[in-house]
């Protein structure tokens, strides 16, 4: 799994580890974040006293993407008779396509929700660092798929990890985690690379909309309380 190992970069592992640590100690973490109530995401940690009002721009870091552990082995073990095996090269192409699609969707969505997207840190710039982990594509297309057709009720699932910082000072303001499946069809549908891209594109758009609007809501609720109790709703 050399190709897939290289995909899981140090930055991704760092972010995933930080969220895992926070989940194991949900009241607060070693960087001062406190678990708060979130209507839209599974988990949200915020810095007490944080003020999001000065931030009018976002620096969107390139997303990191990684498959669920043993995904390639599981997919090939359960592959239908006659279907081509998914190779490491196929998997790398899927990750590259997911990363490219994610970055484009997030930039477009943040712009459409009133954020100026910039390319460098600065005054009034939030740094948004996303990672898509545990990506599981139910019916990936191999390079030589032949005439085999695959039908599924959903394209797959993934988990979003998100880290928000003041781009200039580096102060950590929030972390978020959310696991979701793609939309579910009432009956099995033909699945291929085109439908997979569309379904995961919809999932990425949903996450981007939640993030962009959620940061606007944090602006409206700022400054956050200096003291936050675990599970508290900080929205005004």
N, C-alpha and C positions, 0 to 999 in steps of 0.2 A: 504493500500500500504506500509506496514511496511518494507518488504524486499527491495522494490525498493527505499524507503527513505534512508535506510542504504547504498545503493549503491552510492548515491550522496554524497560523502564524503566532508569534509571541504576543502580539497585541490582542488577538482574539482570546488566547488562553488567559491573559491577564484580566480581561473584562469578564470572561466567564467565571474565572476563579473568584473575582470580587463579588459578583452576584451570588455565587454559591455560598460564599462566606456570609453574606448578609442574610441569605435564606436560613442558614443554620443558626443564626443569632438574630431573629427578626426584629427585635425591639430597636436596635441601633447597630452601627458597624464602627470599625476603628477609625473611620474618617468623619465621624460625626453625623452621618445620615440617619434618619429615623423612618421606619416603615409607616406609611400613611395610607388612608383609605383611597382607593381608586375605583371609579365606576367602569372604566374602559379597559384597564390593563390588569393582569393577574397580580403583579407586584409593583410597588412604587416606593422609593426611598427619597426623601428630600432633606436638604440642609436647613435646620431651624434658623429663622432670621434672614433667609436668602431673599434678595430683592431682584426680581426679573424685569422690573420696569425699564431700566436703562438699556436693555438689549433690543435692538431693532433689526439686527442682522444675524445670519447664521453661517457658520463655517461647517459644511457637511463633509465629514471625513469619509473616505472610501470605505464602503461596507466590507467586512470580512464575512466569508461564507464557508460553512463546513457541514458535511453530511453527518447524520447520526452514526454512532459507532457501529461498525460491522454492516453498514448499509449495503455496500457492494456485494459482500458475501451473501447476505440474506436475499437480495434481489436475484442473484444468479441461482441460488439454491431453489427459489420458488418460481423460476422462470418457466413459462409454459413450454411444453414439448415442441421442439422445432424452432423456438425463438432463439435468436442470436444472443450470446452472452454480452453483458455490458462490461467493457474494458475500463482500465484505469484512465485511458485517454478519453473515453466517452464521459466518464465521471468528471474529469477535469474540464471538459467543454461545458457540461451542465453547470458546474460551479461558476465558470467564467461568465456564462450567459446570465445566470442568476445575479451575479454581482453587478454586471453592466446594467441589467434591467432595473435592479434595485436602485442604483445610484441615479439613473435617469428619472425614474418615477419620483424619488424623494425630492430631487431638485425642482421638478415641475410642480409637485404638490405644495412644497413650502412656498414657492413663488406665488402660486394661485391663492394661497391663504395669507398673503400680505407680508411675507418675509423677504428681505433682500438677501440673496445667496451670494456670499463672497468667497474669495479664494485664499485669504490669508487672515491671521489673527489681528485683532485690533480693538480699539475702544468701542464698547457697545456691541461686541460680537460674541454670540454663544457658539461654542464648539459642540457639535452633535456627532457622537461617534457610535454608529450602529454595528451590530453583528447579528448575522442569521446563523444560528447553530441548530444541530439536530435536524437538519434538512432531510426529509424523507420523501422521495418521489416514488409513487407507487408503481408507475409503469413508464420507466425511462426508455427512450428510443436508443437502440444500439446503432453503431455506424452501418452495420449490414443487418437490417431488421427483417429482410425477406418479406414474405407475404402474410406473416402472422399478424393478427389483429388482437388488440387487448382492450377490454372493456372494464371500467371502474366506476364507482359512484363518487369518488373524490380523487383529486390529483395527488394529494399528500398532505404533509404538515411541516411546520418549522417553529422555532422559538426565536423571538426577537429579544436581544439584549441592547440596551440603550444607555449611554452615559452622556451627561450634560455638564460642561465646564465653562467657566469664564475663560475665553480664549486667550486673554492677555495675562491674567494672574495665574491661571491654571486651577483655580479653586473649583473643587468638585461640588456641584449644586444638586445633582440628582442622578439616580439610576432607576431603570425600569426593566421589567421582564414580562414577556407575554408569549404563551404557547397557543397556536391556533392551527386548525385544519383549513384547507381550502373549502370552498363551497361544496355542499353535498347534493348530488342529484338524486331524485326520487327513484331512479332506475339506472342500471349500468349504461354508461355512454362510451363511445369509441374514444380512446385516449391515445394521443401521440404527442410529438414535440410541440406542435402548434397549440393544442389544447392545454398542455402543461404550462407553456409560457403564459397563456391567457389567464389560467386559474391562479398561478402564483403571482402574476402581475396584479390581479385584483387583490390578493392578500397583501402584497407590498403597498399598494395604494391605500388600503384600509389602514394599515399601520402608520403610513406617512400622514394621513389625514388626522388620525388620533394624536400623533406627535405634534404636528403643526398647530392644531387647534388647542391641544393641551397646554402648550407653552404660552399661547395667548391667554388662556384661562389663568395660568400661574401669574402672568403679568397683572391681570385684573385682581388677583388675590394678594399681590405683594404690597408691602413686605410680609413674608410669612411670619407666623408667631415665633418669638424667640425660644419658647418652650413648646415642644410638640410631643404629645403623648402617643405611644404606639397605636396605630389604627385610627388616629384622629383625622377628620375631614378638614383640610386646610382651606378649602374653597370658600370664598366669601359669598 
